[in-house]
């Protein structure tokens, strides 16, 4: 879909409040909840002239967009970039890789429904229960590596390798591949939410080509030598018409799994742990009520500071949303973090309350047809990670108050989380 290059001339007649703010402003990223509160007061739908896109700030309106793919399509992809405006060297780099078929994230029903139905069977409660013990072993092994030292960086030493190891093991990849998988995941996500130079964008495209070539080889190896891993299972999948997935479709799905199964979960662990450590006494309250409190902690952590900060849709027609007209063809940026703090839904929304009765109404996993495929796995990983960290590390304290978030408006997370502690006896 062609995206207009200028703002609609009818903003005032459409009831839209125009705003202008830099998505990569360090102060906004550091204090996003305070800034989101100001945006909610200005209106449910705004238009940011800096990015030439509508901004949805409140819960009900985000909910409506997410549940109406016919009016708000996902086929134009996440982020603000568009293929037609990409520099020539970036288009050339992408052409050297495999195709990018519309399967899950960039497809709408009925295509999306077909692939989603196929993938749902890999994330059933039974499948998650089968993975539970193995994920616990991964978490325990990582904590064993630093428990006796009395200090660590929870992002570098635990959260990042934990979530990536879970996915790597499921995909049948050796642990030696973890650094490379992390680089490929970053190459996929950074162009969406970071303000990259042309050179950096081309470098990311080249890395994605490497990712595709590597996993194409992995799939080919499993055609002649099947293994007990997810790659082999995907090779054996068939769509409703009986056909097997093409290599482009397989690569698209694996790319989504590597990114969604690592970046968002790792950053969510860091966000929730930071919130707990900054509020003395909260950890003890959680532990006194475990295991029910751990489940509440997972959901309130997702609501309070979600690592999935925004989602994008594109209007397929002129649409009225709470009295505001959104014009056809424009990008619509949904502020999930802001919606999760909407006071009309979550009372005392700036208070972290792991006993909050409606915390699970958060939209950190999205909503509607595109609700996060990996949400069951993310919840499982978060439960195991948080419970094990809180029970094995005592008297957790921040070792540095100067914590910096990634310069990213799409994925919210800390660059580092240095802490001190005592190992539980």
matplotlib code that plots the C-alpha trace (Angstrom):
import matplotlib.pyplot as plt

x = [0.0, 1.3, 1.9, 1.2, 4.3, 2.6, 0.1, -3.6, -4.7, -7.9, -6.4, -8.5, -11.7, -11.0, -10.7, -7.1, -4.7, -1.3, 1.8, 5.5, 8.0, 11.1, 10.7, 14.4, 14.6, 16.6, 14.5, 11.2, 12.7, 13.9, 10.6, 8.1, 5.3, 5.3, 5.3, 2.6, 0.3, 0.6, -0.2, -3.3, -4.6, -4.2, -6.5, -7.0, -5.7, -3.0, -0.9, 2.9, 4.1, 7.7, 6.9, 3.8, 1.7, -1.2, -0.6, -3.2, -2.7, -5.6, -6.7, -10.1, -8.9, -5.8, -8.1, -10.4, -7.5, -6.1, -9.4, -10.2, -7.6, -9.9, -9.6, -6.2, -3.9, -0.6, 0.5, 2.6, 4.8, 6.1, 8.0, 8.0, 10.1, 8.6, 10.1, 9.4, 11.4, 14.3, 17.7, 18.9, 21.8, 19.3, 17.0, 19.9, 21.1, 17.6, 17.3, 20.3, 18.5, 15.4, 11.9, 9.8, 6.4, 3.4, 2.9, 2.2, 3.2, 2.8, -0.4, -4.1, -6.9, -7.4, -3.6, -2.7, -5.4, -3.9, -0.4, -1.6, -3.7, -0.6, 1.7, -0.7, -0.2, 3.5, 2.4, -0.3, -0.4, 0.8, 3.8, 4.7, 4.4, 6.9, 9.4, 9.1, 11.8, 14.3, 13.7, 14.2, 17.5, 18.7, 17.8, 19.5, 22.7, 23.0, 22.5, 25.1, 27.6, 27.4, 25.6, 28.9, 30.3, 27.8, 27.3, 26.3, 24.7, 21.2, 20.8, 24.1, 24.6, 21.0, 18.1, 19.7, 21.4, 18.4, 15.7, 18.0, 19.2, 15.6, 14.9, 18.2, 17.7, 14.2, 15.5, 18.2, 21.1, 24.4, 25.1, 28.1, 25.6, 24.1, 26.2, 25.5, 21.8, 21.7, 23.4, 20.8, 17.9, 19.3, 19.7, 16.0, 14.7, 17.0, 15.8, 12.2, 12.8, 16.2, 17.3, 19.9, 22.2, 22.0, 25.2, 23.7, 20.5, 22.5, 24.6, 21.4, 20.1, 23.3, 23.1, 19.6, 20.8, 23.4, 20.6, 18.5, 21.4, 22.4, 18.9, 18.2, 21.2, 19.8, 16.4, 18.1, 20.2, 17.0, 15.3, 17.8, 18.6, 15.5, 16.0, 13.9, 13.6, 11.3, 13.0, 12.2, 8.6, 8.2, 9.5, 6.8, 3.9, 1.3, -1.2, -4.9, -4.5, -1.9, 1.2, 4.3, 5.8, 8.2, 11.7, 10.8, 7.9, 10.0, 12.6, 10.0, 8.6, 12.0, 13.0, 9.9, 10.6, 14.2, 13.3, 10.1, 11.5, 14.5, 14.4, 11.1, 11.3, 14.9, 14.0, 10.9, 12.9, 15.1, 12.2, 10.4, 13.5, 14.4, 10.9, 11.1, 14.6, 13.7, 10.8, 12.1, 9.9, 8.1, 10.2, 9.5, 5.8, 5.9, 7.7, 5.3, 2.5, 4.2, 3.3, 0.1, 2.0, 4.5, 1.7, 0.4, 3.9, 4.4, 1.2, 1.7, 5.3, 4.0, 1.4, 3.6, 6.6, 6.1, 9.2, 6.8, 6.3, 4.4, 2.7, 2.0, -1.0, -1.9, -5.4, -7.0, -9.8, -10.9, -11.9, -13.5, -12.1, -13.8, -14.9, -11.5, -11.0, -7.9, -7.2, -6.6, -3.1, -1.4, 0.6, -1.0, 1.3, -0.3, 1.3, 0.9, 2.7, 0.5, -2.7, -1.5, -1.4, -4.9, -6.5, -10.0, -9.0, -6.2, -6.9, -3.7, -2.0, 1.4, 1.4, 3.0, 0.5, 1.2, -2.2, -4.1, -7.2, -7.3, -3.6, -4.1, -6.1, -2.9, -2.2, 1.5, 1.0, -1.3, -4.9, -7.2, -6.1, -2.4, -2.1, 1.4, 1.9, 4.6, 2.7, 2.4, 6.2, 7.0, 4.8, 6.4, 9.9, 9.0, 7.5, 10.6, 13.1, 11.5, 10.8, 14.3, 16.1, 14.0, 14.5, 18.2, 19.5, 18.9, 19.1, 19.1, 20.3, 21.2, 24.9, 24.5, 21.6, 22.6, 20.6, 20.1, 17.5, 18.2, 17.7, 14.7, 11.0, 9.7, 11.4, 11.8, 14.6, 17.8, 21.2, 22.5, 21.2, 24.1, 23.1, 24.6, 23.2, 23.8, 23.4, 20.5, 21.7]
y = [0.0, 3.4, 5.5, 9.3, 11.4, 14.4, 14.9, 14.9, 18.5, 17.9, 17.1, 19.7, 18.8, 15.2, 16.0, 15.0, 16.7, 17.3, 16.7, 16.6, 14.6, 12.7, 8.9, 8.6, 11.4, 10.1, 11.8, 10.4, 6.9, 7.2, 8.5, 7.0, 6.5, 10.2, 11.3, 8.8, 10.2, 13.6, 12.1, 10.4, 13.7, 15.3, 12.7, 9.0, 9.6, 12.0, 12.7, 12.9, 15.1, 14.0, 10.4, 11.2, 8.7, 8.5, 7.7, 5.8, 6.4, 4.8, 1.2, 1.0, 2.6, 0.3, -2.6, -1.6, -1.3, -4.7, -6.5, -5.1, -6.3, -5.4, -1.7, -1.8, -4.1, -5.7, -6.4, -3.2, -4.5, -3.2, 0.0, 3.2, 2.1, 1.3, -0.7, 2.0, 4.6, 2.4, 3.6, 1.7, -0.1, -1.4, -2.7, -4.4, -6.1, -7.4, -8.8, -11.0, -12.9, -15.1, -13.7, -12.3, -14.1, -13.0, -15.7, -14.4, -10.9, -9.4, -11.3, -10.7, -13.3, -15.6, -16.1, -15.3, -17.7, -20.6, -20.2, -19.3, -22.5, -24.5, -22.9, -22.9, -26.7, -26.0, -23.7, -25.7, -26.1, -29.7, -28.6, -25.9, -28.5, -30.7, -27.9, -26.7, -28.9, -28.2, -24.4, -24.7, -26.4, -23.6, -21.0, -22.9, -23.5, -19.7, -18.7, -21.3, -19.4, -16.3, -17.1, -17.4, -14.1, -11.8, -9.6, -9.8, -8.0, -9.5, -8.5, -9.8, -12.8, -14.1, -12.6, -12.4, -15.9, -17.5, -16.6, -17.2, -20.6, -21.8, -21.0, -22.3, -25.6, -25.9, -25.2, -27.8, -25.3, -25.7, -23.4, -22.1, -20.4, -18.2, -15.1, -15.4, -15.9, -12.8, -10.7, -12.0, -11.2, -7.7, -7.2, -8.0, -5.8, -2.7, -1.4, -1.4, 0.7, 2.4, 5.4, 3.7, 5.1, 3.8, 1.9, 0.3, -0.6, -2.3, -4.2, -5.4, -6.6, -8.5, -10.1, -11.3, -12.7, -14.7, -15.9, -17.1, -18.9, -20.6, -21.8, -22.8, -25.1, -26.4, -27.2, -29.0, -31.1, -32.2, -33.3, -36.2, -36.4, -35.6, -34.7, -34.2, -30.4, -27.7, -27.3, -30.9, -30.5, -27.4, -29.3, -31.9, -29.4, -29.2, -26.4, -27.0, -27.7, -30.4, -28.6, -28.3, -24.9, -23.3, -22.5, -18.8, -19.5, -21.7, -19.0, -16.3, -18.4, -19.2, -15.6, -14.6, -17.4, -16.3, -12.7, -13.0, -15.8, -13.8, -10.0, -9.4, -12.0, -11.0, -7.4, -8.2, -10.1, -7.1, -4.6, -6.6, -7.3, -3.6, -2.7, -5.3, -4.3, -0.6, -1.2, -2.6, -5.2, -6.1, -9.2, -10.6, -10.0, -11.9, -14.8, -15.0, -15.5, -17.8, -19.6, -17.6, -14.3, -15.3, -15.6, -12.2, -10.8, -12.0, -10.3, -7.1, -6.9, -7.2, -4.4, -2.1, -1.9, -4.0, -4.8, -4.6, -0.9, -0.3, -2.1, -0.7, -1.1, 0.7, 2.1, 0.4, 3.1, 6.2, 5.1, 6.9, 6.0, 7.6, 10.6, 11.0, 10.2, 8.2, 8.6, 5.7, 4.7, 6.2, 4.2, 3.9, 3.5, 1.8, 2.8, -0.5, 0.8, 3.9, 1.7, -0.5, 2.6, 3.9, 5.0, 4.2, 0.5, 0.1, 2.1, 3.6, 2.5, 3.9, 1.6, -1.8, -4.2, -7.9, -8.7, -6.5, -8.4, -7.3, -7.2, -9.9, -7.4, -5.8, -5.8, -6.4, -9.4, -7.5, -8.6, -10.1, -12.3, -11.2, -11.8, -13.0, -16.6, -17.2, -15.7, -19.2, -19.7, -16.1, -16.6, -19.9, -18.4, -15.4, -17.5, -19.7, -16.9, -14.6, -17.4, -18.8, -15.4, -14.3, -17.5, -18.0, -14.4, -12.8, -9.1, -7.9, -4.3, -2.2, -1.8, 1.3, 3.8, 5.1, 2.7, 3.4, 2.1, 0.9, 3.8, 2.0, 3.0, -0.4, -2.7, -1.3, -2.7, -1.9, -2.0, -3.4, -4.2, -4.6, -5.9, -7.2, -10.0, -12.9, -16.5, -18.2, -20.9]
z = [0.0, -0.9, 2.2, 1.9, 2.4, 4.0, 6.8, 6.0, 5.2, 7.2, 10.7, 12.5, 10.7, 11.5, 15.2, 15.4, 17.8, 16.0, 18.0, 17.2, 19.2, 18.6, 19.1, 20.0, 22.4, 25.4, 28.0, 26.5, 26.3, 29.9, 31.2, 28.7, 31.2, 32.3, 28.7, 27.7, 30.4, 28.8, 25.4, 26.8, 28.2, 24.7, 23.1, 22.2, 18.6, 17.8, 14.7, 15.0, 12.2, 12.8, 11.7, 9.5, 11.4, 13.8, 17.4, 19.5, 23.2, 25.1, 25.8, 24.2, 20.9, 20.8, 21.4, 18.5, 16.1, 17.1, 16.6, 13.1, 10.6, 7.7, 8.6, 10.1, 8.1, 9.2, 5.7, 5.5, 8.3, 11.6, 11.9, 9.9, 6.9, 3.6, 0.8, -1.8, 0.1, 1.0, -0.4, -3.5, -1.6, 1.0, -1.7, -3.4, -0.2, 0.4, -3.1, -2.5, 0.2, 0.2, -0.2, 2.6, 2.2, 4.3, 6.9, 10.4, 11.4, 8.0, 6.9, 7.5, 7.5, 5.8, 5.0, 8.6, 9.9, 7.9, 9.2, 12.8, 13.0, 11.9, 14.5, 17.5, 18.0, 18.9, 21.8, 23.5, 27.4, 26.9, 24.9, 27.4, 30.3, 28.4, 28.1, 31.8, 33.3, 30.6, 30.9, 34.6, 34.0, 31.7, 34.3, 37.1, 35.0, 34.3, 37.9, 39.0, 36.8, 39.0, 42.2, 44.2, 43.0, 44.8, 41.7, 38.1, 35.2, 35.1, 31.4, 30.2, 32.5, 32.7, 30.8, 27.3, 27.3, 29.1, 26.5, 23.5, 24.9, 25.3, 21.6, 20.3, 22.1, 20.7, 17.2, 17.6, 17.5, 19.4, 22.3, 20.4, 18.0, 20.8, 20.0, 16.3, 16.9, 19.1, 16.3, 13.8, 16.1, 16.6, 12.9, 12.5, 15.3, 15.2, 11.8, 13.3, 16.4, 16.2, 14.3, 12.1, 9.4, 5.8, 6.4, 9.5, 7.7, 4.9, 7.5, 9.1, 5.7, 5.1, 8.5, 7.7, 4.5, 6.5, 8.8, 5.9, 4.3, 7.5, 8.3, 4.7, 5.2, 8.5, 6.9, 4.0, 6.4, 8.2, 5.0, 4.8, 8.5, 10.6, 14.3, 17.4, 17.1, 15.9, 12.5, 11.7, 12.9, 10.7, 7.7, 8.2, 8.5, 5.8, 5.1, 4.6, 0.9, 1.7, 0.5, 2.5, 3.4, 0.9, 2.1, 2.1, 4.4, 6.7, 7.0, 7.7, 10.6, 12.1, 12.0, 13.9, 16.5, 17.0, 17.5, 19.4, 21.5, 22.6, 22.4, 24.0, 26.8, 27.7, 28.0, 30.0, 32.6, 33.0, 33.2, 35.8, 37.9, 37.9, 39.2, 42.0, 43.1, 43.2, 45.7, 49.0, 50.6, 47.4, 46.7, 50.2, 49.6, 46.4, 47.9, 50.8, 48.4, 45.9, 43.6, 43.0, 43.5, 40.8, 38.3, 39.3, 39.2, 35.6, 34.4, 36.4, 35.1, 31.6, 32.2, 34.2, 31.8, 28.7, 26.6, 23.6, 23.6, 20.3, 17.4, 13.9, 11.6, 8.4, 7.7, 4.7, 4.5, 6.2, 9.7, 12.6, 16.0, 19.0, 17.0, 15.3, 11.6, 10.6, 6.9, 4.5, 3.8, 6.9, 9.5, 12.9, 15.9, 18.9, 22.2, 24.1, 27.2, 27.3, 26.9, 29.8, 32.0, 30.9, 34.2, 32.9, 32.8, 35.4, 38.6, 40.2, 37.0, 38.0, 41.1, 40.7, 42.3, 41.7, 43.2, 40.7, 39.7, 36.1, 35.3, 32.7, 30.6, 29.5, 25.7, 25.9, 23.7, 21.4, 21.0, 18.4, 15.5, 15.8, 19.6, 20.2, 19.1, 21.7, 24.6, 26.4, 26.1, 27.2, 30.3, 31.1, 30.8, 32.8, 35.6, 35.8, 35.5, 38.1, 40.6, 40.4, 40.5, 43.5, 45.5, 44.8, 45.0, 48.4, 49.3, 45.6, 45.2, 42.2, 41.9, 39.7, 39.7, 36.3, 34.2, 30.5, 28.2, 24.6, 22.1, 20.7, 20.7, 19.6, 22.2, 25.7, 27.8, 29.7, 28.2, 31.5, 35.0, 37.5, 40.9, 44.1, 46.2, 48.5, 47.4, 49.2, 51.6]

ax = plt.figure().add_subplot(projection="3d")
ax.plot(x, y, z, "-o")
ax.set_aspect("equal")
plt.show()
